[in-house]
């Protein structure tokens, strides 16, 4: 596919060809994609999507890649990255209006600066707003559905619309975004006035909990498995004697068994080996089938 010619003279932002996806995921894993585009305005996004639709191309939206495991063979698609290039945050009364590429930590710190409470739970989640809305991200008793007022999206007909949060069908690690193939442009977050020192104290407390219990010093995609009903994935894995289980440079974290980490120069096949081994062992011992929370994407051999 002659992507250079397809996107020639089109205002769509920065364009990278044969770009290694390991540069764009927190796992630091992944082969090259055909083309990666980093638009910085809604107009550029729409320009790009219209050309993609006109040429009937496959594409995928990513943020900071915090929930992705990309194949070693790469991705034969147009990758649209909405991260630092699309991350403006503004304030209106007690509402934060943010573009999809802003990280949750950036939004939490912005809320803290303005003494707004309610977003502390998200301060350490390693993702950006677009992914958090898509997955209804949550931690420590809070979820995105608790703080969202509305979400700005592009629908399948390339219309830009604002959807009230109550109509987003936000549920455990899912939402209307995935159901309907929507693209999150941003959101309005409704918070309330609070005490700066109390907000900071709570935020620091949650940060300590994460750093002390999660292997943040290693590349990973966060929690590798969804929480099975009635169980905790990490405990099931630990009870199978798999704490620290390692295959080459892919490893079950010794600090938190719910994380599979890149302990060196792991590739996708090594991570998948560990994931499959863990799932098989847990199913054999407990009859519980763990489902990956990380998105596994790209080209794979038959």
N, C-alpha and C positions, 0 to 999 in steps of 0.2 A: 504494500500500500504506500503510495507516494504522499505521505503526510505533509512533507515540506511544501508541496505544490497545493495541496488541499487547503492549508491554512495560510498560504502566502497572501500578504497584503491585507490581512484581517486583524482588526483591533481586538485582541483576545488576551493580552498580557504576555508574560514570559512563557516561552515555549522551549522545552527540552526534548531531544530525541534520543532513543535508546538509553534512557535514564535508569540507572540501577535503583531498584525499589528499596534496597537495604539502606539507602540514604534517607528514606522517607517513612520508615517504620521504627517504633521504639524497640522492636525485637532485633533491629539491625540485620535483618535477613530479607532476601528477595532478589530475584534476577531482574533483568531490564524490562521496562514497559516500552511499547512502541513510541509513545509520545506522552509527555506530562506537561500540562498547561497550568499556569498560576495566574488566573485573572485577579484583578484588584477592584473591579467595580461590577455592579449588577449588569450594566450595559455590556461589558466584556463577556460576562457569563452567558448572557442571552445571545450575543453574537456567536459565541462558540457552540452553544446548544443548537442554534438554528442551522449552522453549517453541519454539525454532527447529524441532525435529523435529515437534512437535505441529502447527505451522502450515505445515510443509513449505516452509520458507524456504531460500534459498541463503545460504551464509555462507563466510567465509574467515578463517583465522587469520593474523595478521601479528605481527612483533616490532617492531624499530626501522626496518623498511623498507629495509634496507641492500642488498637484492638485488632490488628491485622497480622496474619502469618501469610507471607507471599511465597509462592512456588519458586524454586531455584531456576525454573525455566522461564520465569517472568510472566508478564501479562500482555496478551495481544489485544489491548484496548487503549482508548484515549483515557488517560487519568487526569481528572480535574481536581487540583489540590486547592482547598480553601483553608488556609492556615494563617501565617503571619501576613500574607498578602491581602487578607480579607478579615480583619480583626478589630475594627474600630468599636470603641465602647463609649457611650455617652449617657448622661443623666438627665432625667426629666421628672421633677418632683421626687418621689420615692421609688421611681422606676428606673431600672437599668435597661438601656436599649443597646444590644450588642450584635455584631455580625457573627456569622457562624464560625469563623476561624479563630476567634479569641479562645484561649484556654480557660478552663474552669478556675484555675488558680489566679489568672489575671482578673477575671470577673470578681472572684472572692476578695482579692486585694483592693480592687476598685470599690467594692461595697464597704470594705473596712475603712478606706480613706474617707468615705462619706457617712460613716457611722450607721450603716444600714445592716440590719440583722436578718437572718433567714437563709443565707447562702453558705454559712460556715461548713455545712456537711460536705460541700462539693470542693472545698479548697485543695484537697490533695488527690482528687481523682485525676489520673493522668490522661486527660482527653480534652477536646475542645467542645464548644457549645453545640455545633451541628451534630456531632456524634452523640452527645449527651441527650439531646432532644430525641434523636432517632431511637436510642436505646432506653430512654427514660432512666438515665443513670442515677444511681443512688448509693448512699453509704451512711452508716451511723444514724439510722432512723429517718433520714431525709431522702426525698426523690425530687427529680426535676418537676414532676407534676404538681408538687406542693408550692412551687414558686413561680411557675410560668403563668403569664397573663395571656399572651398570644404568641404565635409563631408565624414568621414570614417565609413563604415557600414559593417554589416554582412547581406547577403541576405538570402532568404529562403533555398538556397542550401548550406548554411554555407560557402560561399565564402566571403573573406574580400576584399572589393573594395573601391576605392576612387571616389566619385561622385562630379563633379563640381557643385557649388551652383545653377547655372542657369538651371541645369537639375533635381533639387530637387523639383520642382513644389511647392515652398513655397508660401502659400497664407494665408488668415485670419484663424488663429488657426488650420492650417492643413498643410500637406505636403505629399510628396511621401513616407515618412517613414510609415505613417498610411495606405496609399493606398496599399503598397506592403509588409507590415509586416517586414520592415527592423529593424535592431538593430543598434542604433547609438553608435559607439565606441569613436568618438571624431570629432573634426573639426579644420580646419584652418581658422583663423579670420584675415582679412586684414584691418589694421587700418592705420592711417597716423600720422606723427610726429606733436606734438602740444606743447603748453606751459603748464608746470606742474601746475602752479598756476591757470590758466584759467580752466584747466580740473578739478582740485580739487574744484574750486569754483562752477562750473556747477554741478558736482557730489553732492556736499553738498546741493545745491539748490534743486535738485531733491529728495534727501533724506529727506529734510525738508518737501517738499510737500507731500511725502508719509506718513511720521510719523504724520503729522498734520491732514491729511485727511482720513487715513486708520486705522482700528482698529488692529494695529500690536501687541498690548499688549495682544490680545486674540488668542488662537489657531483657525485657519481657513484654508481654502484652497484657499485663495485669492478671486478674483472676482467669485461669485457663478454662475452667469449667463452670457451667451454670450451677446454681444451688439446687440439688435434687429435693423434691418435696419430702419434708420430714427428716432431712439429713443435712450435714455440712460436707461439702466435697473434700475439703482439706483433712477432716478427721477420718473419713473413709479411706483416703489415700494413706494417711499415717498408720491407721490400723491394719493396713495391708503390708506394713513394713517397708514402704516405698520412700520414706523420707531420705532425701539425698540420692535416690536412684539416678544413675547417670549412664547415658549412652553417648560416647564420644564427648562432644561439648554441649550436649543438651542434658538438662538435669532438673529433677524435681527439687525445688528449693528446700534447703535444710531449715530455713527460717520459717517458711510457710508452705505447707505441702500443696496448697491450692494453686501455687505458681509453678509453671515450667519456665526455666530461665535459659538464656544463652550464656553459658559459663565460660565462653572463649570465642571460638570462631564457628559456632554451630551454623548449620544450614537448615533449610526447611525439612529435608528428609529426616534429619536427626531429631528435630523437635517432634515431627509426626510419629517417629518410632516410639518416643517416650510417651506421647499422648495415647497411642494405641495400646502400649503395654500397660499403662495405668488403667485405662478403661477396661481392658480384659481382666486384670487382676481384681479390680473392684467388683466387676460383675460376677466373677467366679466365686468370690468370697461372700458377697452380700446380696447378689441378685439385683444390684442397682446399676442401671446404665447411665454413666455420666455423659452429658452432652457438652461439647465445647462451647464456651462463651466467645472465644476468639474466632474471628472470621478467617477461614482458610480459603485463599483466592489464588487465581492464576492458572497456568497451564500445567497439566500433569500427564505423565505417560499412561497409556491405557494398560 
